[in-house]
Amino acid sequence: MRYTGSINKKSRRLGFSLLENDKEFSKGKKRTYGPGQHGNKRPRNSEYKLHLIEKQKAALMYGMNNHQFKRIVSIAIKMPGSNTKNLLDLLESRIDNLVYRMGFAPTRRASRQLVTHGHVRLNGKKISIPSYVCKVGDEISIKEVSKKLPVVNTHDATILPKAFVKVDFNNKVGTYVRLPERSEINQNIKEAYIIEYYNRLM
């Protein structure tokens, strides 16, 4: 099942901001070590555990359960070219992620709900599948009657959309203009470890 519990707790356990904004470690939540009485006395991780942690970080950050994440890694490995680049391209091309990247939702959880509840349009047509992988050139918009929803209008003006999307905030319309570059994706994700983790299983 997809994890729906405390993001702060998971972020502390992994030592990684799943929201990508470090709010989990902001004032009042300064404990950067793992939860529990032995959280700051964890033993050194084995190579296998390091790979597992990277898998968990990416799966939780993108809001996917183990089955979904394994499936997308499997697709990435079968595609021509670099396995690691294929994986990141697929993850970033999911429509729930793009809704988040365009600033139409404050978190990926919120963007997933927008898609699931029918508030999002893909090239003018209703879509309710958060895992749908978009193509470069696709247009994503918010349904007309949904444009006034509070969650759609909580965009932080100080956080600009990624350069691989073009956004018209007034009309709540965005375009996926190109595949992302590695420098535009979270630098704390070690995608090679993820591929190595699944190569052990496949």
C-alpha positions as CSV (number, residue, x, y, z in Angstrom):
1,M,0.0,0.0,0.0
2,R,1.0,3.6,-0.6
3,Y,2.4,5.3,2.6
4,T,-0.1,7.8,4.0
5,G,1.4,8.4,7.4
6,S,3.6,11.2,8.7
7,I,6.0,12.7,6.1
8,N,8.0,14.3,8.9
9,K,8.7,11.0,10.6
10,K,9.7,9.3,7.4
11,S,11.9,12.3,6.4
12,R,13.7,12.1,9.7
13,R,14.2,8.4,9.4
14,L,15.7,8.8,6.0
15,G,17.5,12.1,6.7
16,F,16.0,13.5,3.6
17,S,13.3,16.0,2.8
18,L,10.5,14.2,1.0
19,L,8.8,17.5,0.4
20,E,12.0,18.8,-1.2
21,N,11.7,22.1,0.8
22,D,13.3,21.0,4.2
23,K,10.1,22.0,6.0
24,E,10.2,18.7,7.9
25,F,13.4,20.0,9.6
26,S,12.2,23.6,10.1
27,K,11.9,25.4,13.5
28,G,10.1,23.2,15.9
29,K,11.1,20.1,14.0
30,K,14.8,20.4,14.3
31,R,15.5,16.7,15.0
32,T,17.3,15.6,11.9
33,Y,18.2,12.2,13.3
34,G,15.8,9.2,13.0
35,P,12.8,8.8,15.3
36,G,12.9,6.7,18.5
37,Q,15.2,6.7,21.5
38,H,18.1,5.3,19.5
39,G,17.5,7.5,16.5
40,N,20.9,9.3,16.8
41,K,22.8,6.1,17.4
42,R,22.1,4.1,14.3
43,P,24.7,1.5,13.2
44,R,26.6,2.1,10.0
45,N,24.5,1.0,6.9
46,S,25.5,-1.9,4.7
47,E,25.8,-1.5,1.0
48,Y,22.5,-3.3,0.5
49,K,20.8,-1.0,3.0
50,L,22.1,2.1,1.3
51,H,20.5,0.9,-1.9
52,L,17.3,0.1,-0.1
53,I,17.2,3.6,1.4
54,E,17.6,5.3,-1.9
55,K,14.7,3.2,-3.3
56,Q,12.6,4.2,-0.3
57,K,13.5,7.9,-0.6
58,A,12.5,8.0,-4.3
59,A,9.3,5.9,-3.9
60,L,8.1,8.0,-0.9
61,M,9.1,11.3,-2.6
62,Y,7.1,10.5,-5.7
63,G,4.3,9.0,-3.7
64,M,4.4,5.4,-5.1
65,N,4.0,2.1,-3.4
66,N,6.5,-0.7,-3.8
67,H,4.6,-2.5,-6.6
68,Q,4.2,0.8,-8.6
69,F,7.8,1.7,-8.2
70,K,9.1,-1.7,-9.1
71,R,7.0,-1.6,-12.3
72,I,8.4,1.8,-13.4
73,V,12.0,0.7,-12.7
74,S,11.3,-2.4,-14.8
75,I,10.1,-0.2,-17.7
76,A,13.1,2.1,-17.4
77,I,15.5,-0.9,-17.5
78,K,13.9,-2.2,-20.7
79,M,14.0,1.1,-22.5
80,P,17.0,1.9,-24.7
81,G,19.6,4.3,-23.3
82,S,20.7,5.0,-19.8
83,N,18.7,3.1,-17.1
84,T,19.2,5.9,-14.6
85,K,18.1,8.7,-16.9
86,N,15.1,6.6,-18.1
87,L,14.0,6.2,-14.5
88,L,14.1,9.9,-13.7
89,D,12.4,10.8,-16.9
90,L,9.6,8.4,-16.2
91,L,9.2,9.6,-12.6
92,E,9.2,13.3,-13.6
93,S,6.8,12.7,-16.5
94,R,4.0,11.3,-14.4
95,I,1.1,13.7,-14.5
96,D,0.8,14.0,-10.7
97,N,4.4,15.1,-10.5
98,L,3.9,17.6,-13.4
99,V,0.9,19.1,-11.7
100,Y,3.1,19.6,-8.6
101,R,6.1,20.9,-10.7
102,M,3.8,23.5,-12.3
103,G,2.8,24.8,-9.0
104,F,-0.9,23.8,-9.2
105,A,-0.6,21.9,-5.9
106,P,1.6,22.5,-2.8
107,T,2.6,18.8,-2.5
108,R,2.6,15.7,-4.7
109,R,-0.1,14.2,-2.4
110,A,-2.3,17.2,-3.1
111,S,-1.6,17.0,-6.9
112,R,-2.5,13.2,-6.9
113,Q,-5.8,14.0,-5.3
114,L,-6.5,16.7,-7.9
115,V,-5.9,14.2,-10.7
116,T,-7.9,11.4,-9.0
117,H,-10.9,13.6,-8.3
118,G,-11.1,14.8,-11.9
119,H,-9.9,18.4,-11.5
120,V,-7.1,18.1,-14.1
121,R,-7.3,18.1,-17.9
122,L,-4.7,16.6,-20.2
123,N,-4.8,18.2,-23.7
124,G,-8.3,19.4,-22.9
125,K,-9.6,15.9,-21.8
126,K,-10.4,14.7,-18.3
127,I,-7.8,12.4,-16.8
128,S,-8.0,10.6,-13.4
129,I,-4.9,8.4,-13.5
130,P,-2.1,10.0,-11.4
131,S,0.5,7.5,-12.8
132,Y,-0.1,8.5,-16.4
133,V,3.2,9.3,-18.1
134,C,2.9,12.4,-20.1
135,K,4.8,13.2,-23.4
136,V,6.8,16.3,-24.2
137,G,4.4,18.9,-25.6
138,D,1.4,17.8,-23.5
139,E,-0.8,20.5,-22.1
140,I,-2.0,20.2,-18.5
141,S,-4.7,22.4,-17.1
142,I,-7.1,22.8,-14.2
143,K,-10.8,22.2,-14.8
144,E,-12.6,25.6,-15.2
145,V,-14.8,25.1,-12.2
146,S,-11.9,23.9,-10.1
147,K,-9.7,26.9,-10.6
148,K,-10.9,28.6,-7.4
149,L,-10.2,25.6,-5.1
150,P,-8.0,26.7,-2.2
151,V,-5.4,23.9,-2.9
152,V,-4.9,25.2,-6.4
153,N,-4.3,28.7,-5.2
154,T,-1.7,28.0,-2.5
155,H,1.2,28.5,-4.9
156,D,4.3,29.9,-3.2
157,A,5.4,32.8,-5.5
158,T,9.0,32.4,-4.3
159,I,9.2,28.9,-5.7
160,L,9.4,29.0,-9.4
161,P,8.3,26.1,-11.6
162,K,11.1,23.9,-13.1
163,A,12.4,25.1,-16.5
164,F,11.1,22.0,-18.2
165,V,7.5,23.2,-17.8
166,K,6.0,26.4,-19.0
167,V,3.1,27.8,-16.8
168,D,0.4,30.4,-17.1
169,F,-0.7,30.8,-13.5
170,N,-3.6,33.1,-14.3
171,N,-5.3,30.6,-16.5
172,K,-3.9,27.5,-14.6
173,V,-2.5,26.0,-17.8
174,G,1.0,24.5,-18.2
175,T,3.0,22.7,-20.9
176,Y,5.6,20.0,-20.6
177,V,8.2,21.6,-22.9
178,R,11.1,19.1,-22.5
179,L,12.6,16.3,-20.5
180,P,14.3,17.4,-17.4
181,E,18.0,17.7,-17.0
182,R,19.7,15.9,-14.1
183,S,20.6,19.2,-12.5
184,E,16.9,20.1,-12.3
185,I,16.0,17.0,-10.2
186,N,16.7,16.5,-6.5
187,Q,20.5,16.0,-6.1
188,N,20.1,13.9,-3.0
189,I,18.6,11.0,-5.0
190,K,21.2,8.4,-6.0
191,E,19.4,6.8,-8.9
192,A,22.2,4.4,-9.7
193,Y,21.7,2.8,-6.3
194,I,18.0,2.3,-7.1
195,I,18.9,0.4,-10.3
196,E,21.5,-1.7,-8.5
197,Y,18.9,-2.5,-5.8
198,Y,16.4,-3.9,-8.4
199,N,19.1,-5.6,-10.5
200,R,19.5,-7.9,-7.4
201,L,15.9,-8.8,-7.6
202,M,15.3,-9.2,-11.3
